Amino acid sequence: MDHQKVTFKNRYGITLAADVYLPKDRGNKKLAALVISGPFGAVKEQESSGEPRNIASPDINTEDFMAAVDFIGLQPYVDRERIGVIGICGMGGIALNAVAVDKRVKAVVASTMYDMSRVMSKGYNDSVTPEQREQALEKMSLQRWEDAANGKPAYQPAYNKLKGGEAQFLVDYADYYMTKRGYHPRAVNSGNSWSVTTPMAFMNFPLMTYIKEISPRPILFIHGEKAHSLYFSKTAYEAANQPKELLIVKDATHVDLYDRMDKIPFDNITAFFNKNLSFRSLCSDPGRARIRDAGI
């Protein structure tokens, strides 16, 4: 594969950075393309522009996927009718939201998916009460005045620094984000954090509202059997129209599907895009370009 670093702007004027991988023996033919983003809070090196840092937005993050489709579709080697998307973890839910409105995308994979608007609004397993939601919004509303007065946002406590007694999925996160597996000093989840007010927009922005409008384009949901987050994919799968598939990976946890090569179902992903974008192999096919880890 040939590799190159690229940058492009979204419609808000924010510069995004990405890696493009191209098959060496591509010749002059048009290629299918995949737009891929990593987990929410673990986007490669946090390379997008914009200040202040570590601010997330469901609207802007959705736009970032579409901006990547803009970019890759302008490349002379890409067949615009053969563009797919892969979103991982929290960016999986945002990928579904983007594909629902962006009809240029012909197929989408959401792997180990989080619905970030649901978890920020309702907590894990929808455990937050209406009273707790009201209290959280009240606190964040007042925090905006403090941020405005200070000229900078306040941030949440550092993520994935364990003190002992945490739930197993938090231990799993730390084992990924705080070790060589996934650590980067600028990654939000590697001991940094989002701003205190980041959840506000997600709490009023249900990402799955229009998931039915992805149809008739196909969706492949992939999730680990032992993942604490499996209910996100199950709910989204039930809400989506056909064609759709839910693949549950035996004995896999949430973070196993980030980087465990023996757990990630490459053959199934290959078959999915082979059928829907008409190229042969996710790992080695000469008729494929990838734009990976846009800095969103």
Backbone as CSV, one residue per row, in Angstrom:
resi,resn,N_x,N_y,N_z,CA_x,CA_y,CA_z,C_x,C_y,C_z
1,MET,0.842,-1.201,0.000,0.000,0.000,0.000,0.875,1.249,0.000
2,ASP,0.466,2.266,-0.742,1.077,3.586,-0.645,0.315,4.387,0.405
3,HIS,1.048,5.170,1.181,0.455,5.943,2.271,0.805,7.414,2.112
4,GLN,-0.175,8.269,2.345,0.092,9.706,2.336,-0.754,10.410,3.376
5,LYS,-0.195,11.461,3.951,-0.914,12.322,4.876,-1.635,13.396,4.079
6,VAL,-2.875,13.664,4.464,-3.637,14.699,3.772,-4.377,15.556,4.796
7,THR,-4.761,16.745,4.382,-5.639,17.598,5.172,-6.735,18.149,4.275
8,PHE,-7.888,18.421,4.880,-8.998,19.025,4.158,-9.888,19.710,5.172
9,LYS,-10.761,20.577,4.712,-11.620,21.336,5.611,-13.053,20.811,5.572
10,ASN,-13.724,20.876,6.707,-15.160,20.623,6.705,-15.886,21.930,6.424
11,ARG,-17.202,21.902,6.421,-17.930,23.112,6.020,-17.912,24.200,7.080
12,TYR,-17.395,23.885,8.268,-17.209,24.903,9.300,-15.834,25.559,9.213
13,GLY,-15.018,25.107,8.258,-13.683,25.661,8.104,-12.655,25.025,9.010
14,ILE,-13.016,23.960,9.713,-12.074,23.249,10.571,-11.242,22.318,9.699
15,THR,-9.931,22.373,9.880,-9.038,21.516,9.119,-8.954,20.148,9.767
16,LEU,-9.158,19.113,8.963,-9.052,17.728,9.408,-7.820,17.093,8.789
17,ALA,-7.183,16.203,9.529,-6.035,15.460,9.021,-6.409,13.998,8.887
18,ALA,-5.837,13.341,7.897,-6.155,11.931,7.665,-4.987,11.239,7.000
19,ASP,-5.048,9.921,6.992,-4.115,9.071,6.262,-4.859,8.431,5.101
20,VAL,-4.275,8.473,3.938,-4.853,7.819,2.756,-3.948,6.653,2.372
21,TYR,-4.564,5.491,2.185,-3.843,4.297,1.765,-4.353,3.864,0.402
22,LEU,-3.415,3.656,-0.517,-3.757,3.281,-1.885,-3.001,2.022,-2.280
23,PRO,-3.649,1.124,-3.021,-2.936,-0.067,-3.500,-1.852,0.318,-4.502
24,LYS,-0.692,-0.311,-4.369,0.430,0.030,-5.246,0.142,-0.315,-6.702
25,ASP,-0.585,-1.394,-6.927,-0.814,-1.855,-8.301,-2.180,-1.412,-8.811
26,ARG,-2.523,-0.170,-8.511,-3.875,0.296,-8.826,-4.083,0.624,-10.300
27,GLY,-3.016,0.863,-11.027,-3.159,1.200,-12.431,-3.940,2.490,-12.615
28,ASN,-4.747,2.540,-13.659,-5.528,3.737,-13.951,-7.020,3.571,-13.681
29,LYS,-7.386,2.463,-13.056,-8.811,2.204,-12.860,-9.348,2.954,-11.649
30,LYS,-10.638,3.184,-11.657,-11.312,3.821,-10.532,-11.430,2.837,-9.369
31,LEU,-11.230,3.331,-8.161,-11.215,2.488,-6.976,-12.429,2.719,-6.104
32,ALA,-12.862,1.673,-5.427,-13.789,1.844,-4.316,-13.027,2.492,-3.160
33,ALA,-13.746,3.108,-2.211,-13.093,3.822,-1.115,-13.847,3.610,0.185
34,LEU,-13.095,3.572,1.282,-13.676,3.511,2.616,-13.238,4.717,3.422
35,VAL,-14.180,5.352,4.080,-13.890,6.402,5.056,-13.995,5.758,6.429
36,ILE,-12.914,5.789,7.206,-12.849,5.084,8.479,-12.488,6.062,9.592
37,SER,-13.207,5.969,10.706,-12.849,6.740,11.894,-12.725,5.816,13.088
38,GLY,-11.775,6.119,13.951,-11.559,5.334,15.160,-12.523,5.707,16.259
39,PRO,-12.303,5.190,17.471,-13.228,5.404,18.589,-13.348,6.870,19.004
40,PHE,-14.481,7.190,19.597,-14.742,8.520,20.136,-13.733,8.814,21.241
41,GLY,-12.989,9.893,21.093,-11.974,10.222,22.090,-10.643,9.582,21.833
42,ALA,-10.523,8.826,20.739,-9.252,8.174,20.427,-8.881,8.364,18.971
43,VAL,-9.409,9.400,18.339,-9.072,9.674,16.944,-7.573,9.906,16.836
44,LYS,-6.983,9.387,15.796,-5.531,9.357,15.689,-4.890,10.721,15.929
45,GLU,-4.156,10.824,17.016,-3.312,11.969,17.349,-4.069,13.286,17.510
46,GLN,-5.407,13.258,17.489,-6.183,14.492,17.661,-5.644,15.598,16.760
47,GLU,-5.624,15.304,15.462,-4.942,16.192,14.518,-5.824,17.253,13.891
48,SER,-7.058,17.361,14.242,-7.876,18.419,13.657,-7.468,19.771,14.224
49,SER,-7.860,20.822,13.520,-7.560,22.169,14.006,-8.648,22.623,14.960
50,GLY,-8.561,23.860,15.409,-9.611,24.435,16.232,-9.234,24.551,17.693
51,GLU,-9.628,25.642,18.292,-9.449,25.903,19.717,-10.788,26.346,20.291
52,PRO,-11.045,25.999,21.559,-10.211,25.183,22.451,-10.258,23.717,22.059
53,ARG,-9.358,22.929,22.640,-9.252,21.519,22.317,-10.261,20.688,23.109
54,ASN,-10.429,19.452,22.667,-11.246,18.459,23.378,-12.680,18.930,23.586
55,ILE,-13.246,19.464,22.502,-14.658,19.846,22.470,-15.328,18.978,21.408
56,ALA,-16.366,18.258,21.772,-17.062,17.407,20.808,-18.422,17.993,20.474
57,SER,-18.866,17.720,19.250,-20.161,18.200,18.790,-20.785,17.144,17.899
58,PRO,-22.013,16.696,18.182,-22.628,15.697,17.304,-22.815,16.204,15.882
59,ASP,-23.094,17.486,15.731,-23.287,18.057,14.401,-21.961,18.140,13.658
60,ILE,-20.934,18.669,14.309,-19.645,18.815,13.635,-19.015,17.450,13.372
61,ASN,-19.125,16.534,14.315,-18.571,15.199,14.090,-19.280,14.492,12.939
62,THR,-20.588,14.673,12.828,-21.327,14.134,11.684,-20.834,14.762,10.388
63,GLU,-20.661,16.067,10.406,-20.151,16.794,9.241,-18.774,16.293,8.836
64,ASP,-17.946,15.931,9.818,-16.586,15.490,9.504,-16.583,14.240,8.627
65,PHE,-17.490,13.307,8.891,-17.593,12.143,8.009,-17.929,12.585,6.588
66,MET,-18.878,13.489,6.472,-19.288,13.934,5.140,-18.182,14.718,4.448
67,ALA,-17.405,15.479,5.221,-16.267,16.199,4.638,-15.224,15.222,4.113
68,ALA,-15.042,14.096,4.819,-14.121,13.077,4.323,-14.638,12.464,3.024
69,VAL,-15.946,12.282,2.920,-16.536,11.794,1.666,-16.342,12.845,0.568
70,ASP,-16.517,14.119,0.908,-16.221,15.180,-0.066,-14.821,15.001,-0.641
71,PHE,-13.860,14.906,0.292,-12.450,14.848,-0.109,-12.162,13.638,-0.979
72,ILE,-12.548,12.454,-0.489,-12.172,11.249,-1.214,-12.884,11.170,-2.557
73,GLY,-14.093,11.728,-2.639,-14.826,11.710,-3.898,-14.270,12.645,-4.942
74,LEU,-13.434,13.585,-4.522,-12.781,14.493,-5.462,-11.490,13.919,-6.037
75,GLN,-11.028,12.818,-5.505,-9.786,12.241,-6.003,-10.039,11.514,-7.321
76,PRO,-9.199,11.723,-8.304,-9.460,11.169,-9.642,-9.445,9.651,-9.690
77,TYR,-8.857,9.022,-8.673,-8.758,7.559,-8.679,-9.952,6.881,-8.009
78,VAL,-10.933,7.646,-7.516,-12.051,7.076,-6.761,-13.320,7.027,-7.605
79,ASP,-14.010,5.897,-7.523,-15.335,5.725,-8.115,-16.357,6.228,-7.090
80,ARG,-17.004,7.327,-7.376,-17.936,7.928,-6.419,-19.134,7.049,-6.094
81,GLU,-19.406,6.075,-6.931,-20.533,5.176,-6.682,-20.158,4.006,-5.792
82,ARG,-18.918,3.985,-5.293,-18.444,2.850,-4.496,-17.720,3.347,-3.247
83,ILE,-18.415,4.182,-2.473,-17.854,4.724,-1.233,-18.589,4.125,-0.040
84,GLY,-17.829,3.604,0.912,-18.382,3.055,2.140,-17.805,3.753,3.355
85,VAL,-18.402,3.494,4.510,-17.976,4.108,5.769,-17.861,3.030,6.834
86,ILE,-16.826,3.147,7.673,-16.692,2.339,8.882,-16.514,3.289,10.063
87,GLY,-17.380,3.170,11.061,-17.261,3.950,12.283,-17.113,3.006,13.470
88,ILE,-16.239,3.352,14.392,-15.913,2.493,15.524,-16.300,3.183,16.822
89,CYS,-16.867,2.410,17.745,-17.244,2.904,19.079,-18.184,4.102,18.937
90,GLY,-17.910,5.199,19.634,-18.794,6.354,19.563,-18.895,6.943,18.173
91,MET,-17.834,6.809,17.396,-17.900,7.294,16.026,-18.717,6.367,15.140
92,GLY,-19.027,5.164,15.621,-19.937,4.294,14.894,-21.347,4.848,14.872
93,GLY,-21.817,5.331,16.019,-23.134,5.950,16.062,-23.202,7.210,15.234
94,ILE,-22.136,7.996,15.280,-22.090,9.228,14.490,-22.005,8.898,12.997
95,ALA,-21.304,7.815,12.652,-21.262,7.382,11.247,-22.656,7.050,10.737
96,LEU,-23.454,6.371,11.548,-24.815,6.050,11.136,-25.632,7.319,10.909
97,ASN,-25.455,8.308,11.773,-26.161,9.574,11.606,-25.741,10.269,10.312
98,ALA,-24.441,10.214,10.006,-23.949,10.840,8.778,-24.484,10.137,7.537
99,VAL,-24.451,8.807,7.546,-24.884,8.054,6.371,-26.384,8.205,6.139
100,ALA,-27.137,8.402,7.215,-28.580,8.597,7.054,-28.894,9.779,6.155
101,VAL,-28.076,10.828,6.231,-28.344,12.023,5.420,-27.481,12.099,4.166
102,ASP,-26.327,11.436,4.185,-25.402,11.539,3.050,-25.606,10.341,2.128
103,LYS,-26.363,10.549,1.085,-26.754,9.463,0.189,-25.631,9.029,-0.747
104,ARG,-24.502,9.694,-0.677,-23.361,9.285,-1.494,-22.740,7.988,-0.977
105,VAL,-22.935,7.702,0.304,-22.355,6.515,0.929,-23.247,5.315,0.631
106,LYS,-22.654,4.237,0.143,-23.435,3.089,-0.334,-23.540,1.948,0.673
107,ALA,-22.708,1.944,1.715,-22.756,0.885,2.719,-22.010,1.366,3.950
108,VAL,-22.433,0.887,5.144,-21.819,1.361,6.378,-21.669,0.221,7.371
109,VAL,-20.522,0.206,8.042,-20.254,-0.719,9.141,-20.129,0.090,10.421
110,ALA,-20.860,-0.310,11.458,-20.735,0.285,12.792,-20.221,-0.806,13.716
111,SER,-18.969,-0.661,14.153,-18.333,-1.698,14.951,-18.220,-1.269,16.400
112,THR,-18.598,-2.167,17.314,-18.568,-1.950,18.762,-19.154,-0.572,19.104
113,MET,-20.339,-0.327,18.559,-20.945,1.004,18.469,-21.504,1.519,19.800
114,TYR,-21.242,2.794,20.050,-21.887,3.564,21.114,-22.842,4.566,20.480
115,ASP,-23.992,4.750,21.074,-24.872,5.875,20.762,-24.533,6.960,21.780
116,MET,-23.691,7.907,21.366,-23.174,8.899,22.316,-24.263,9.812,22.861
117,SER,-25.262,10.117,22.069,-26.336,10.973,22.580,-27.139,10.229,23.646
118,ARG,-27.324,8.950,23.461,-28.081,8.162,24.442,-27.315,8.032,25.757
119,VAL,-26.017,7.695,25.662,-25.277,7.477,26.906,-25.032,8.782,27.648
120,MET,-24.846,9.894,26.927,-24.650,11.172,27.600,-25.942,11.686,28.210
121,SER,-27.055,11.374,27.596,-28.342,11.857,28.082,-28.936,10.966,29.164
122,LYS,-28.747,9.641,28.993,-29.448,8.698,29.871,-28.529,7.846,30.735
123,GLY,-27.204,7.972,30.508,-26.283,7.131,31.254,-26.259,5.710,30.719
124,TYR,-25.373,4.888,31.297,-25.294,3.498,30.881,-26.576,2.762,31.243
125,ASN,-27.045,1.959,30.294,-28.265,1.179,30.468,-29.454,2.051,30.837
126,ASP,-29.436,3.299,30.357,-30.549,4.246,30.538,-30.908,4.434,32.016
127,SER,-29.876,4.500,32.860,-30.102,4.539,34.308,-30.358,5.937,34.867
128,VAL,-30.140,6.988,34.055,-30.323,8.362,34.537,-31.812,8.704,34.580
129,THR,-32.253,9.242,35.696,-33.656,9.639,35.846,-33.875,11.014,35.232
130,PRO,-35.130,11.378,34.931,-35.403,12.729,34.435,-34.900,13.805,35.384
131,GLU,-34.981,13.563,36.681,-34.492,14.542,37.664,-32.975,14.697,37.569
132,GLN,-32.265,13.598,37.394,-30.810,13.662,37.258,-30.409,14.364,35.968
133,ARG,-31.162,14.107,34.903,-30.892,14.815,33.647,-31.071,16.317,33.830
134,GLU,-32.148,16.718,34.491,-32.408,18.137,34.735,-31.281,18.761,35.549
135,GLN,-30.827,18.054,36.572,-29.738,18.561,37.411,-28.441,18.709,36.621
136,ALA,-28.152,17.727,35.771,-26.934,17.795,34.962,-26.973,18.977,34.001
137,LEU,-28.120,19.187,33.360,-28.240,20.318,32.441,-28.169,21.644,33.168
138,GLU,-28.739,21.706,34.344,-28.644,22.931,35.147,-27.187,23.245,35.470
139,LYS,-26.451,22.231,35.875,-25.045,22.422,36.213,-24.232,22.865,35.004
140,MET,-24.457,22.225,33.866,-23.710,22.598,32.669,-24.120,23.970,32.149
141,SER,-25.379,24.319,32.305,-25.829,25.645,31.885,-25.094,26.724,32.665
142,LEU,-24.993,26.559,33.958,-24.273,27.526,34.787,-22.775,27.514,34.484
143,GLN,-22.249,26.338,34.120,-20.831,26.244,33.779,-20.491,27.101,32.563
144,ARG,-21.437,27.273,31.666,-21.182,28.110,30.496,-20.849,29.542,30.904
145,TRP,-21.516,30.083,31.920,-21.166,31.423,32.405,-19.738,31.447,32.954
146,GLU,-19.381,30.413,33.695,-18.020,30.359,34.236,-16.995,30.278,33.108
147,ASP,-17.282,29.464,32.117,-16.362,29.349,30.985,-16.248,30.672,30.237
148,ALA,-17.388,31.338,30.048,-17.374,32.627,29.344,-16.579,33.663,30.132
149,ALA,-16.761,33.666,31.446,-16.033,34.626,32.278,-14.535,34.338,32.284
150,ASN,-14.179,33.049,32.250,-12.761,32.662,32.300,-12.087,32.700,30.935
151,GLY,-12.881,32.765,29.882,-12.313,32.786,28.535,-11.796,31.441,28.079
152,LYS,-12.132,30.382,28.795,-11.715,29.029,28.415,-12.618,28.029,29.119
153,PRO,-12.762,26.831,28.551,-13.663,25.855,29.166,-13.018,25.118,30.328
154,ALA,-13.851,24.707,31.261,-13.413,23.765,32.289,-13.514,22.359,31.725
155,TYR,-12.674,21.473,32.230,-12.650,20.108,31.729,-13.040,19.104,32.809
156,GLN,-13.569,17.975,32.369,-13.936,16.900,33.266,-12.679,16.263,33.864
157,PRO,-12.822,15.467,34.916,-11.648,14.764,35.462,-10.992,13.889,34.405
158,ALA,-9.703,13.648,34.570,-8.939,12.856,33.608,-9.552,11.470,33.432
159,TYR,-9.640,11.043,32.171,-10.225,9.743,31.858,-9.192,8.631,31.995
160,ASN,-9.681,7.476,32.423,-8.938,6.217,32.398,-7.714,6.189,33.299
161,LYS,-7.717,7.009,34.337,-6.726,6.904,35.404,-7.406,6.199,36.571
162,LEU,-7.083,4.935,36.731,-7.804,4.095,37.672,-7.367,4.341,39.115
163,LYS,-8.347,4.258,40.012,-8.082,4.393,41.444,-8.359,3.093,42.196
164,GLY,-8.955,2.134,41.504,-9.295,0.858,42.110,-10.786,0.717,42.313
165,GLY,-11.298,-0.474,42.066,-12.707,-0.731,42.266,-13.601,-0.385,41.095
166,GLU,-13.019,-0.005,39.955,-13.830,0.363,38.795,-14.465,-0.880,38.156
167,ALA,-15.543,-0.638,37.424,-16.176,-1.701,36.654,-15.184,-2.262,35.625
168,GLN,-15.393,-3.514,35.224,-14.443,-4.174,34.335,-14.287,-3.440,33.013
169,PHE,-15.356,-2.868,32.481,-15.210,-2.194,31.185,-14.322,-0.964,31.289
170,LEU,-14.289,-0.316,32.469,-13.387,0.813,32.668,-11.940,0.333,32.785
171,VAL,-11.742,-0.818,33.394,-10.412,-1.423,33.433,-9.949,-1.752,32.016
172,ASP,-10.877,-2.270,31.201,-10.552,-2.578,29.806,-10.170,-1.321,29.037
173,TYR,-10.908,-0.234,29.257,-10.569,1.025,28.594,-9.164,1.480,28.966
174,ALA,-8.846,1.439,30.256,-7.515,1.858,30.704,-6.428,0.975,30.092
175,ASP,-6.712,-0.309,29.957,-5.739,-1.227,29.370,-5.468,-0.902,27.907
176,TYR,-6.416,-0.251,27.259,-6.209,0.166,25.875,-5.604,1.569,25.808
177,TYR,-6.290,2.537,26.399,-5.919,3.941,26.209,-4.684,4.376,26.990
178,MET,-4.354,3.664,28.063,-3.236,4.081,28.900,-2.011,3.184,28.728
179,THR,-2.025,2.336,27.713,-0.880,1.484,27.401,-0.494,1.705,25.943
180,LYS,0.548,1.007,25.538,1.036,1.183,24.166,0.012,0.747,23.119
181,ARG,-1.021,0.002,23.539,-2.048,-0.410,22.590,-2.695,0.796,21.926
182,GLY,-3.071,1.815,22.715,-3.817,2.935,22.146,-3.465,4.287,22.712
183,TYR,-2.397,4.355,23.508,-2.056,5.632,24.153,-1.489,6.638,23.162
184,HIS,-1.932,7.867,23.292,-1.288,9.008,22.640,-1.511,10.217,23.533
185,PRO,-0.486,11.017,23.774,-0.642,12.118,24.741,-1.718,13.121,24.387
186,ARG,-2.112,13.215,23.104,-3.156,14.165,22.731,-4.530,13.519,22.633
187,ALA,-4.610,12.199,22.782,-5.911,11.539,22.712,-6.719,11.856,23.961
188,VAL,-7.987,12.173,23.793,-8.838,12.555,24.911,-8.859,11.475,25.986
189,ASN,-8.962,10.221,25.570,-9.124,9.138,26.531,-7.818,8.661,27.158
190,SER,-6.699,9.223,26.739,-5.400,8.842,27.309,-5.019,9.792,28.438
191,GLY,-5.874,9.845,29.463,-5.586,10.680,30.619,-5.957,12.131,30.459
192,ASN,-6.662,12.467,29.372,-7.187,13.816,29.173,-8.706,13.759,29.354
193,SER,-9.463,14.717,28.830,-10.916,14.655,28.993,-11.593,15.664,28.081
194,TRP,-12.904,15.456,27.887,-13.732,16.428,27.197,-14.068,17.580,28.135
195,SER,-14.517,18.671,27.567,-14.954,19.799,28.382,-16.180,19.421,29.201
196,VAL,-16.395,20.131,30.289,-17.536,19.864,31.163,-18.849,19.995,30.402
197,THR,-18.914,20.956,29.474,-20.173,21.231,28.780,-20.364,20.420,27.499
198,THR,-19.406,19.584,27.135,-19.533,18.794,25.911,-20.828,17.982,25.844
199,PRO,-21.305,17.352,26.927,-22.522,16.533,26.804,-23.783,17.306,26.426
200,MET,-23.808,18.634,26.614,-25.051,19.379,26.415,-25.642,19.162,25.032
201,ALA,-24.842,19.328,23.988,-25.364,19.214,22.628,-25.823,17.793,22.330
202,PHE,-25.095,16.799,22.840,-25.482,15.407,22.610,-26.806,15.078,23.292
203,MET,-27.065,15.688,24.440,-28.281,15.396,25.192,-29.531,15.897,24.485
204,ASN,-29.357,16.770,23.512,-30.484,17.321,22.769,-30.384,16.999,21.284
205,PHE,-29.654,15.925,20.956,-29.360,15.589,19.558,-29.399,14.070,19.398
206,PRO,-30.568,13.461,19.367,-30.658,11.997,19.252,-30.093,11.498,17.921
207,LEU,-28.974,10.784,17.987,-28.261,10.396,16.782,-29.000,9.356,15.941
208,MET,-29.841,8.557,16.555,-30.490,7.466,15.834,-31.858,7.838,15.261
209,THR,-32.229,9.107,15.316,-33.571,9.522,14.911,-33.930,9.079,13.498
210,TYR,-32.976,9.190,12.577,-33.281,8.930,11.168,-32.564,7.689,10.635
211,ILE,-32.255,6.744,11.516,-31.515,5.556,11.080,-32.268,4.779,10.007
212,LYS,-33.600,4.818,10.022,-34.375,4.098,9.002,-34.077,4.618,7.601
213,GLU,-33.626,5.866,7.494,-33.392,6.470,6.186,-32.076,6.030,5.552
214,ILE,-31.305,5.209,6.273,-30.142,4.602,5.624,-30.595,3.609,4.553
215,SER,-31.661,2.890,4.814,-32.236,1.957,3.845,-32.594,2.693,2.545
216,PRO,-32.377,2.067,1.396,-32.063,0.662,1.142,-30.575,0.325,1.150
217,ARG,-29.745,1.250,1.609,-28.312,0.964,1.710,-28.076,0.075,2.935
218,PRO,-27.153,-0.873,2.860,-27.001,-1.875,3.915,-26.154,-1.383,5.099
219,ILE,-26.478,-1.931,6.271,-25.735,-1.676,7.505,-25.259,-3.003,8.063
220,LEU,-23.996,-3.054,8.481,-23.468,-4.185,9.235,-23.082,-3.691,10.624
221,PHE,-23.786,-4.174,11.632,-23.437,-3.907,13.024,-22.545,-5.047,13.513
222,ILE,-21.449,-4.703,14.177,-20.548,-5.706,14.747,-20.356,-5.380,16.222
223,HIS,-20.513,-6.379,17.079,-20.336,-6.106,18.505,-19.851,-7.361,19.221
224,GLY,-19.150,-7.158,20.317,-18.658,-8.259,21.106,-19.724,-8.853,22.005
225,GLU,-19.700,-10.153,22.142,-20.658,-10.861,22.984,-20.573,-10.393,24.435
226,LYS,-19.368,-10.080,24.895,-19.154,-9.698,26.288,-19.042,-8.191,26.479
227,ALA,-19.367,-7.421,25.471,-19.241,-5.964,25.554,-20.349,-5.370,26.413
228,HIS,-19.986,-4.472,27.317,-20.979,-3.764,28.130,-21.900,-2.918,27.262
229,SER,-21.432,-2.595,26.066,-22.131,-1.682,25.160,-22.985,-2.388,24.124
230,LEU,-23.126,-3.688,24.208,-23.834,-4.454,23.186,-25.253,-3.951,22.968
231,TYR,-25.881,-3.447,24.016,-27.274,-3.003,23.880,-27.429,-1.844,22.899
232,PHE,-26.385,-1.049,22.696,-26.470,0.037,21.712,-26.691,-0.524,20.308
233,SER,-25.899,-1.531,19.934,-26.054,-2.117,18.604,-27.373,-2.861,18.466
234,LYS,-27.785,-3.553,19.519,-29.058,-4.283,19.442,-30.221,-3.330,19.223
235,THR,-30.231,-2.210,19.949,-31.318,-1.241,19.809,-31.301,-0.598,18.425
236,ALA,-30.101,-0.197,17.965,-29.993,0.428,16.649,-30.382,-0.551,15.549
237,TYR,-29.979,-1.813,15.707,-30.338,-2.831,14.714,-31.851,-2.975,14.619
238,GLU,-32.526,-3.016,15.746,-33.979,-3.146,15.749,-34.647,-1.937,15.103
239,ALA,-34.053,-0.750,15.281,-34.647,0.470,14.742,-34.421,0.629,13.243
240,ALA,-33.347,0.040,12.731,-32.993,0.217,11.320,-33.885,-0.623,10.424
241,ASN,-34.038,-0.177,9.197,-34.745,-0.955,8.180,-33.783,-1.909,7.486
242,GLN,-34.322,-2.886,6.804,-33.518,-3.774,5.969,-32.960,-2.991,4.781
243,PRO,-31.817,-3.437,4.232,-31.002,-4.579,4.626,-30.089,-4.244,5.804
244,LYS,-29.967,-5.154,6.744,-29.171,-4.948,7.939,-28.713,-6.295,8.464
245,GLU,-27.613,-6.275,9.212,-27.096,-7.488,9.819,-26.451,-7.128,11.142
246,LEU,-26.660,-7.961,12.147,-26.003,-7.808,13.445,-25.111,-9.017,13.652
247,LEU,-23.803,-8.792,13.698,-22.819,-9.850,13.914,-22.276,-9.717,15.330
248,ILE,-22.534,-10.697,16.170,-22.041,-10.700,17.549,-20.839,-11.635,17.616
249,VAL,-19.693,-11.075,18.024,-18.430,-11.808,18.031,-18.278,-12.535,19.364
250,LYS,-18.166,-13.826,19.319,-18.089,-14.665,20.508,-16.892,-14.286,21.380
251,ASP,-17.146,-14.163,22.673,-16.121,-13.932,23.702,-15.392,-12.585,23.577
252,ALA,-15.877,-11.689,22.749,-15.203,-10.398,22.560,-15.790,-9.335,23.479
253,THR,-14.924,-8.519,24.071,-15.344,-7.358,24.840,-15.425,-6.141,23.920
254,HIS,-15.790,-5.015,24.482,-15.907,-3.785,23.693,-14.579,-3.427,23.030
255,VAL,-13.507,-3.331,23.808,-12.232,-2.867,23.255,-11.507,-3.939,22.458
256,ASP,-11.902,-5.207,22.593,-11.278,-6.239,21.753,-11.414,-5.901,20.278
257,LEU,-12.535,-5.271,19.910,-12.771,-4.972,18.499,-12.079,-3.692,18.044
258,TYR,-11.290,-3.074,18.933,-10.428,-1.962,18.516,-9.190,-2.487,17.802
259,ASP,-8.550,-3.522,18.390,-7.225,-3.880,17.883,-6.865,-5.349,17.979
260,ARG,-7.738,-6.198,18.486,-7.411,-7.619,18.589,-7.645,-8.280,17.241
261,MET,-6.557,-8.524,16.549,-6.663,-9.006,15.173,-7.342,-10.366,15.083
262,ASP,-7.294,-11.155,16.153,-7.946,-12.453,16.141,-9.430,-12.364,16.457
263,LYS,-9.889,-11.189,16.888,-11.303,-11.004,17.235,-12.064,-10.192,16.181
264,ILE,-11.392,-9.263,15.536,-12.066,-8.427,14.530,-12.447,-9.293,13.330
265,PRO,-13.704,-9.311,12.939,-14.153,-10.228,11.872,-13.865,-9.672,10.473
266,PHE,-12.606,-9.658,10.107,-12.217,-9.093,8.812,-12.909,-9.794,7.647
267,ASP,-13.059,-11.106,7.741,-13.689,-11.830,6.631,-15.126,-11.374,6.412
268,ASN,-15.838,-11.129,7.510,-17.227,-10.678,7.382,-17.303,-9.270,6.818
269,ILE,-16.380,-8.416,7.260,-16.348,-7.048,6.747,-15.998,-7.061,5.261
270,THR,-15.032,-7.908,4.904,-14.658,-8.056,3.499,-15.855,-8.484,2.660
271,ALA,-16.561,-9.499,3.137,-17.709,-10.008,2.388,-18.789,-8.947,2.252
272,PHE,-18.993,-8.174,3.303,-20.010,-7.119,3.285,-19.696,-6.076,2.219
273,PHE,-18.455,-5.587,2.210,-18.113,-4.574,1.213,-17.902,-5.192,-0.169
274,ASN,-17.475,-6.446,-0.210,-17.369,-7.132,-1.498,-18.732,-7.177,-2.186
275,LYS,-19.760,-7.439,-1.410,-21.114,-7.509,-1.956,-21.653,-6.137,-2.317
276,ASN,-21.376,-5.152,-1.483,-22.053,-3.864,-1.623,-21.238,-2.770,-2.296
277,LEU,-19.912,-2.951,-2.364,-19.072,-2.012,-3.116,-18.325,-2.711,-4.231
278,SER,-18.465,-4.006,-4.306,-17.880,-4.808,-5.383,-16.371,-4.714,-5.449
279,PHE,-15.716,-4.955,-4.305,-14.283,-5.219,-4.366,-13.966,-6.440,-3.529
280,ARG,-12.808,-7.018,-3.765,-12.578,-8.390,-3.355,-12.108,-8.565,-1.916
281,SER,-11.229,-7.746,-1.429,-10.653,-8.044,-0.115,-10.373,-6.779,0.656
282,LEU,-10.881,-6.710,1.865,-10.634,-5.549,2.720,-9.159,-5.384,3.008
283,CYS,-8.418,-6.476,3.092,-7.019,-6.409,3.498,-6.053,-6.230,2.333
284,SER,-6.384,-6.772,1.142,-5.374,-6.770,0.091,-5.893,-6.439,-1.293
285,ASP,-7.147,-6.081,-1.423,-7.718,-5.857,-2.741,-7.070,-4.681,-3.446
286,PRO,-6.689,-4.815,-4.713,-6.078,-3.704,-5.442,-7.064,-2.619,-5.835
287,GLY,-8.360,-2.898,-5.762,-9.335,-1.918,-6.201,-9.933,-1.141,-5.053
288,ARG,-9.113,-0.618,-4.168,-9.660,0.032,-2.978,-8.736,1.150,-2.509
289,ALA,-9.321,2.247,-2.133,-8.588,3.307,-1.450,-9.197,3.464,-0.071
290,ARG,-8.416,3.914,0.880,-8.947,4.161,2.219,-8.511,5.543,2.681
291,ILE,-9.425,6.246,3.298,-9.066,7.455,4.014,-9.345,7.160,5.477
292,ARG,-8.331,7.162,6.292,-8.423,6.588,7.621,-8.126,7.610,8.710
293,ASP,-8.918,7.497,9.793,-8.669,8.276,10.995,-8.619,9.767,10.741
294,ALA,-9.638,10.279,10.078,-9.742,11.721,9.930,-9.757,12.355,11.306
295,GLY,-9.083,13.482,11.466,-8.929,14.081,12.790,-10.178,14.782,13.243
296,ILE,-11.149,14.001,13.697,-12.431,14.567,14.060,-12.708,14.417,15.546
